């Protein structure tokens, strides 16, 4: 699977099998070959659907369907030239009892009818299973996957992750399945939880699985067919959904919307309209014959589901997915609880967070300050803002302008209390602080004590009740400076924050020239001894130039800031060509997506500078795609 765009764990990708490709996240409509309400051909031609899922158990037990599938192939039988995934009958086996067929025969049948992605006959684990029952299901499912892999041929094999509600068993199941290096990983056994609005339990399951699977493999949430859960699921890293809801709900005259399900005959207005159902044709639809109405509602439900997937993709691309998910999770109390459950994983999610986004940080509610990007900001301040000063002055962000006359003259720490945490003055213009869109009345991230504990000072002065017009008592503690070079202090602090403690001091050794924009007055370029080492971006961070890269390469020991390319790629990269996943041998595990990096060879010789799109956990499991963009390389004689 190739990742094209990403935001945290969420990604837009390209999944290809047998020359057929689909963009993810994607919805696979469930096709019942006995009762086709919307034909697969119509789905592809009219809705752009590139993948569907059907049930091999249903096909196999029906003589007419079985003979047609074996003779003509599954794609011909369903008249669909996109990706077809087949389920094995696990759910039917669970609900109706033994399906009287060997699990290897089921895999063979899927292979013989030309399924693109076949599924093993796993053991479905109910939420009320005992621990022992769930563990037995995990072990038996793994055993079946191990044997099924040997006979699958060229067919992609899906290995469902089981384990009921037990997180350690979900982790175990994920690791066992991952060890088989299968092509596709569904998360099974969640339908009963979704049907009972136990979304927080689903979050625990998905996160337990995601953190123990190879990040380069697609993950499918079996049975998650309601669009109201799609945004949060994608934010957790889900790539595929399957849905029979569009048909099942329509059969009962129920209408799918992105935020709810409504009964058709209760509607007076249609809040989310399609050409199949809108305020103009609502009454006409109500009066239709049942079968005609059923099909129209199925078309509406399918389109609503697909439109939600499209909105999610747009949010990933624009960098607004976190805001979108927070808004969507307000549609149901159980979803809101699930969002808070998800934010409990912030420590793990931080590894997948970038320093900035192309869209401002929008505050949507109290939960916004719990985002991992805010926790990441806090940790980096604690780790990198380590300067010795005699006094530390704390004030409110709204009093900054009044305090500037002191900031320019006093050699003190100035900490500003903001909605998203306590921020040193020198870091005020980095993302997400300067770019945050905040209401006047917001919930504060109370971390002042935490930040103070990490700063080196002797005397603490509080101006939280207001900045004084004149200072009297503070005078004896404060060290004055004729004119502080605030630009230089800012460059040093941002360099330390972005590249690591000590980077600022090393980069700024020599004759420093700071170039500002004539229009905005903002810092744009940094020169040291007439060499261009850094450029400041609009997000307040730096683009690393090759001369700056040479300084950091000399300053920091291997593997800090490094992406190591193997010998097969080295000469290619020296010419300025980008780095692809399979040529990366090693990488600094502390690098995050979109960080500036030093590209080196296996002998730690600097090749160039650029930025990575992934962290090491991701890169080492990706098999295709560009992972590092090289911006500048060393000249041949350097």
Order of alpha helices (4+ residues) and beta strands (2+ residues): beta-beta-beta-beta-alpha-beta-alpha-alpha-alpha-beta-alpha-alpha-beta-alpha-beta-alpha-beta-alpha-alpha-beta-alpha-beta-alpha-beta-beta-alpha-alpha-alpha-alpha-alpha-beta-alpha-beta-alpha-beta-beta-beta-alpha-beta-alpha-alpha-beta-beta-beta-beta-alpha-beta-alpha-beta-beta-beta-beta-alpha-beta
